[in-house]
Amino acid sequence: MEGTVGIVVLNYNNWQDTIDCLKSIYEIDYEAYKIYLVDNSSTNDSYSKLLDFTNESSGRCKVLLSEFNGGFSAGNNVGIKAALADNCQYILILNNDTIVTCDFLTILVNFAENCDEAALFGPKIVEFDDQSIEYGARRCYKNLDYLFVPPSVICHKFPKNKTWCYLQYKDRQPFLNSFEIEVLSGSCMFFKRVFFDKTGLLDETTFLYFEEFIIYHKAKECGFKTFIVPESLIFHKGGKSTAGLKKNKNLKHFIFAGRYFMVKYQKYSRFKADVLLLIFYVGLLINQIKPLKKSS
């Protein structure tokens, strides 16, 4: 028997991509789903545009308006609450800058129903423009791992360093078969309802960044496993969902979220967290300065 899937799509100032995403959802072969479209307090006419589209196209989409833009987790929680209240057995968090394939959800549901030990699942994610495989599966960064991942100085000099390749499961790419992973991509996360029953809603402390790592730690604490299911496939336009945010604000969000995650969930000292974030920041500055030197 098909379990009802609550599909949560978050929009911020990007109604064009959101409509493209919705159109692809309407073409899927899985019947038991409801869409919870959350406008995250957009500053343009997104809300009215999305209302017009959903009124004309389908009665399966409920458009919700967040009173303020509280970021990724807070915005998605608006839709998750509504889906749980409607007794959805599964929750799918889907970026609005994605295009799904017709059978992606059927494959995820079938796999989940036959995998008792796991509560989180994700598809293989392919870049929309160049068809390259996106890192939809990662290991959680720990301790010195932070020295070898973007935008650190080491990763800038050695982009194919062994640690970074290990953290991205490069040895398992191009992801032909399902396997257990640690961290899913936030662009598409499929949850059994039991995840939220046991862990509560998403942690709203962060505005942006590190949400996937927080979800991993919450799942781990409850004994839930996570699987990537590469037979399920979606396309991701990449970066469009955060296009309405300024770069300097993104950096502030990154630093705050990173410190919060390391201290609360990884139990690092504030000093250790700040040192690791400083390494990130220096690498980011070097990445920005070098292109300027080349162009001058």
C-alpha positions in Angstrom: 0.0 0.0 0.0 1.4 3.4 -1.0 2.3 5.7 1.9 1.5 9.3 1.5 4.6 11.5 0.9 4.6 15.1 2.0 6.9 17.0 -0.4 8.2 20.2 1.1 9.5 22.8 -1.3 11.0 26.1 0.0 11.0 29.2 -2.2 12.8 32.5 -1.6 12.6 35.1 -4.4 12.9 32.4 -7.1 9.4 31.6 -8.3 10.6 30.7 -11.8 12.7 27.8 -10.8 10.1 26.8 -8.2 7.5 26.5 -11.0 9.8 24.4 -13.1 10.4 22.1 -10.1 6.6 21.8 -9.5 6.0 20.9 -13.1 8.5 18.1 -12.9 6.8 16.8 -9.7 3.4 16.8 -11.4 4.9 14.3 -14.0 6.0 11.6 -11.4 4.5 8.2 -11.5 3.9 8.0 -7.7 0.4 8.9 -6.9 0.2 9.3 -3.1 1.8 12.7 -2.5 1.0 16.2 -1.4 3.1 19.3 -2.0 3.7 21.8 0.8 5.1 24.9 -0.9 6.5 27.3 1.5 7.3 30.9 0.5 10.0 32.0 2.9 8.9 35.6 3.1 10.1 36.6 -0.3 10.8 40.2 -1.0 9.5 40.0 -4.6 6.1 38.8 -6.0 7.0 35.1 -5.6 4.0 34.4 -3.3 1.4 35.8 -5.7 3.1 34.1 -8.7 3.1 30.8 -7.0 -0.5 31.1 -5.9 -1.6 31.9 -9.4 0.3 28.9 -10.8 -0.9 26.3 -8.2 -4.5 27.5 -8.6 -4.3 26.9 -12.3 -2.3 23.7 -12.3 -3.1 21.3 -9.5 -5.1 21.0 -6.3 -2.4 18.8 -4.8 -0.2 21.8 -3.8 -0.8 23.8 -0.6 1.0 27.2 -0.6 2.1 28.3 2.8 3.5 31.8 3.7 6.2 32.0 6.3 5.8 35.2 8.4 9.6 35.8 8.3 12.7 34.4 6.6 14.2 32.2 9.3 16.4 30.3 6.9 16.5 26.7 5.6 15.4 24.8 8.6 12.8 27.2 9.9 11.2 27.6 6.4 11.2 23.8 5.8 9.7 23.3 9.3 6.6 25.2 8.2 5.9 22.6 5.5 7.0 19.7 7.7 4.6 20.6 10.4 1.7 20.8 7.9 2.7 17.4 6.4 2.9 15.7 9.8 -0.5 17.2 10.7 -1.9 15.6 7.6 -0.5 12.2 8.7 2.0 11.9 5.9 4.1 8.7 6.4 7.1 10.1 4.6 8.6 13.6 4.3 10.6 14.8 1.3 12.6 18.0 1.5 13.3 19.1 -2.0 15.2 22.2 -3.2 13.2 24.5 -5.5 16.1 24.5 -8.0 15.8 20.8 -8.8 14.1 18.8 -11.6 13.0 15.3 -10.6 12.7 12.2 -12.8 9.3 10.5 -13.2 10.2 7.4 -11.0 12.5 9.0 -8.5 9.9 9.0 -5.7 8.6 5.5 -6.4 12.1 4.1 -6.1 12.8 5.9 -2.8 9.5 4.7 -1.2 10.1 1.1 -2.3 13.6 1.1 -0.9 12.5 2.7 2.4 9.7 0.2 2.9 12.2 -2.6 2.7 14.9 -1.0 4.8 13.8 -1.1 8.5 17.1 0.1 10.0 17.2 3.4 8.1 15.1 6.5 8.3 16.9 8.8 5.8 17.4 8.3 2.1 18.6 10.3 -0.9 18.8 10.0 -4.7 21.8 10.4 -6.9 22.1 14.1 -7.8 23.3 15.3 -11.2 24.2 18.8 -12.1 21.6 20.2 -14.4 23.9 22.1 -16.8 26.9 19.8 -17.3 25.4 16.4 -16.2 28.3 15.9 -13.7 27.6 13.9 -10.5 27.2 16.2 -7.5 28.4 15.1 -4.1 25.0 14.0 -2.8 26.7 11.8 -0.2 29.4 12.8 2.2 31.0 11.6 5.4 30.8 14.0 8.3 33.8 16.2 8.8 35.8 15.4 12.0 38.8 17.1 13.6 41.6 17.5 11.0 39.2 16.7 8.1 38.3 20.4 8.1 41.9 21.2 6.9 41.3 19.3 3.7 37.9 20.4 2.5 36.8 23.5 0.5 37.6 26.3 0.8 40.7 25.4 2.9 44.2 26.3 1.7 45.2 22.6 1.4 42.1 21.8 -0.7 42.7 24.8 -2.9 46.3 23.6 -3.6 45.4 19.9 -3.8 41.7 19.6 -4.9 42.0 15.8 -5.2 43.6 15.2 -1.9 42.9 11.8 -0.3 40.9 13.1 2.6 38.5 15.2 0.5 38.0 12.2 -1.9 37.4 9.9 1.1 34.8 12.3 2.6 32.9 12.5 -0.8 32.9 8.7 -1.2 34.9 9.1 -4.4 35.8 5.4 -4.2 32.1 4.6 -4.7 31.3 7.0 -7.5 29.5 7.1 -9.9 27.2 5.6 -7.3 25.7 2.6 -9.2 24.3 0.8 -6.2 22.7 1.8 -2.9 24.9 1.9 0.2 24.9 3.3 3.7 26.3 6.9 4.0 26.6 9.5 6.7 25.5 12.9 5.3 22.9 13.5 2.6 22.7 16.5 0.3 20.3 19.1 1.6 18.9 19.5 -1.9 16.9 16.3 -1.6 16.3 14.4 1.7 13.7 11.7 2.1 12.6 10.9 5.7 10.5 8.3 7.3 8.0 10.0 9.6 9.6 8.2 12.6 12.6 10.5 12.2 10.6 13.5 13.2 8.6 11.6 15.8 11.8 10.8 17.6 14.1 13.8 16.9 11.5 16.6 16.6 11.6 19.2 13.9 14.7 20.5 12.2 17.0 22.6 14.4 16.2 26.2 13.6 19.2 27.8 15.3 21.1 28.1 12.1 19.9 30.2 9.1 22.0 28.5 6.4 24.8 25.8 6.2 25.6 22.7 8.2 21.9 21.6 8.3 22.8 18.3 6.7 25.5 17.6 9.3 23.1 18.4 12.1 20.5 16.1 10.7 23.1 13.3 10.5 24.0 13.8 14.2 20.3 13.7 15.2 19.8 10.6 13.2 22.9 8.9 14.6 21.8 9.7 18.2 18.5 7.9 17.6 20.2 4.9 15.9 18.9 5.7 12.4 21.0 4.8 9.3 21.1 6.8 6.1 21.3 5.4 2.6 21.9 6.8 -0.9 19.7 5.2 -3.5 21.3 6.0 -6.8 18.6 4.3 -8.9 16.6 7.3 -7.9 17.8 10.4 -9.9 17.2 14.2 -9.8 18.9 17.1 -11.4 20.1 20.1 -9.5 20.7 23.6 -10.9 23.1 24.4 -8.0 23.1 27.6 -5.9 19.9 29.0 -7.3 18.0 28.3 -4.0 20.3 30.7 -2.2 20.8 33.2 -5.1 18.8 35.9 -3.3 21.3 36.1 -0.4 24.3 38.4 -0.4 27.8 36.9 -0.2 28.8 38.8 2.9 25.7 37.6 4.7 26.4 34.0 3.6 29.8 34.2 5.2 28.3 35.3 8.5 25.8 32.5 8.3 28.5 30.0 7.5 30.7 31.0 10.5 27.8 31.1 12.9 26.4 27.7 11.7 29.8 26.1 11.7 30.6 27.2 15.2 27.2 26.1 16.5 27.4 22.7 14.9 30.9 22.0 16.1 30.2 23.1 19.7 26.7 21.7 20.2 26.8 18.5 18.1 30.5 17.6 17.9 31.2 18.8 21.4 34.3 20.8 20.4 35.5 23.7 22.5 34.7 27.2 21.2 38.5 27.7 20.7 38.9 24.6 18.5 35.8 25.5 16.5 37.1 29.1 15.9 40.6 27.8 14.8 39.0 25.4 12.3 36.7 28.2 10.9 39.7 30.5 10.7 41.3 28.0 8.4 38.2 28.0 6.2 38.2 31.8 6.1 41.8 32.1 5.1 41.3 29.6 2.3 38.3 31.6 1.1 40.3 34.8 1.0 43.1 33.1 -1.0 40.6 31.8 -3.5 39.2 35.3 -4.0 42.6 37.1 -4.2 44.2 34.7 -6.8 41.6 35.4 -9.6 42.1 39.1 -9.0 45.8 38.8 -9.5 45.4 36.9 -12.7 43.0 39.5 -14.1 45.2 42.5 -13.2 
